Amino acid sequence: MCYNTNMTIHSHYWKKDLLKRADKLSDQVTHIRWGEEALMIMEKVIVLGFYSVQKLLQENLLSDKTQNIKISIKKYPAITQDNTVIRSSTIADLYNLEKHSKSNQNILFLCHQFLQPRYVEFYYDKNNHPLGLYITSEHNKKKAIFKIELSQIIAIFNDAGNDSLTQL
């Protein structure tokens, strides 16, 4: 991969896009009606946002402070190590959603979950508004599934988007 000093200039476009995605997610959280299309759009905004974050990480265009942020998410263990997928299986069939532990993860770990997902499913409040997602990567599917709040995703996008790396 070829690096050049103009990358910091180009990072502006990736960061600006992340801030727009954070705003879009914030706006979408207040929707009254949630249909399949709205959820698909939200998932797309999130996945493409994590792609942008990963791009900035890989190009070393985020400060150490942002790279080292730890996000506290919930971790639910797999019920069995033989996590063979059956089309009718639900997350509740594969993971113990009654038992969780806290898991402090960095942003790169979350990028891997969203960019190499095995299971992604929104979870909702009592009014059927999405609060966040259950997600696990192909690599972690036999171990656990993670629960992350939309507010945490918005904060990650804002942190990365507002990050001002002063030197390479």
N, C-alpha and C positions, 0 to 999 in steps of 0.2 A: 504494500500500500504506500502510495506516495503522499508525503505531508508537505504542505507549504504554509507560509505565514498568512496567506489569505483565508485559511480555514476559520480563524477567529472572526473574520468579517462575515463569512458565510454562516457561521453559527447563529448570527443574528436572526436569519430567516427561520431556522429551526426553532429557536427560542420564542420568537414572535408567534409562530404557529402553535406552540405549546400553550402560550397564554390565551390564545383564541379558543383552544380546546378546553382549557380550564373554565373559561367563561361560558362556553356552550354547555358543558356538563352542569355548571351551576344553574344555568337557565333551564335546562331540561329537568332538573330535580324538582322544579316547581310546577311541572305539568300536572294538569288535573286528570286527564285521560291517558292511560297507558295501553297502547296496542302493540302488536307484534312489530310493526314497522318502527315505532318510536324506540323500542328496546334494541332493535337491530342497529339503528342509527347510533344509539348510545354506545353499544358494544364496539362499533366501528370507530367512533371517536376515541374510545379508550385504547383499543389495540394500536391504532395509528399514533396515538400520543406516546404509548410506551415504545413504539418503534423509534420515534424522534428522540426520546430520552436515551435509548440504547445507542443510537447513532452518535449523540453528543458524548456519551461515556466512552465509546470505542475510539473516538477521535481525540480523547482527552480534552474536551472543550467545556468541562464542568469543573468547578473548584473542588479541592479535596473535601471541603466542608459539605458540599452538596453530595458528592460521591459517597461520603461516609454516613449520611443520614440513616438512622435506623427507624424503621416503621414497625410499630407494635401491631401485629395482626393475630388472629386466632388460628390455631392449628388443630385439626380434627384427625385422629388416627384412622388408618384404613382398618376395616373390620377383619380383612384377611390379606395375607401377602399375595395370594393368588387372585389378583384383581383382573380376572378375565372379564372382558366386556360382553355383556349381553344387551342387545338393543333396548330391551325393556327395563334395564337396570336404572335406578335413580341414584342420585348422590347418597340418599339416605340408606340405600341398599349396600353401598360400598364403603361408607364412612360412618363412624360413630359420632353423630351430631349432638349427642347428649354429653359428650366428654371432650373438653378442649383444654389446650394449654396456650399460654402466650408464646409468641415467636417473634423475636426482633430480627427483622431482615433488612438488608440494604436494598437500594433501588435496583441494582443489577439483578438481584435474585427475583424481584417482582417483574422485571422486564422479561426474564426467561419464562416465568409462569404465563404471562400474557402472550408471548410471541411463539411459544411452543406448547400450547394448551392441550390437555387431554379432556378435561371437563371444565366448562364455564357455565355458571348458572346464577342468575340474579336472585337475591333474597329481598323480601318486601316487608313493609310495615303493615299495620292492621288495616290501612286504607288502600292497600295494594300498590303503594308507591315504592319503587326500588330504592333500597338503602345501600346496597353494595353487591358484591359478587363472591361466590365460592369459586375457587380456581385452583387447579393443579396442573403441572406440566406432565408430559409423557415420562420424564425422568422421576418425578416424585409421586406418581399415581399409586404406587404400591405402598407408599409410606403414609401420606397424609393429603388432605385437602385444606386450603387456606381460605379464610374469610377476611375480606378487605372492604372497608367502607368507602362509598363514593367520595365522602369528604376527604379521606386520606389520598385518594387518587388525584383529586383536584389540588390538594396541597403539594403533592409531588410535581405535578405539571407546573404549578406556580413557582415552586422552588427552583426547578430546572430552568424555567423560562426567564426568571428574574436573576439567575446566577450571572455574576459578572467575573469571569475569569480574567485576571490581570496579566498573567504571563503563562507561556507554554513551558 
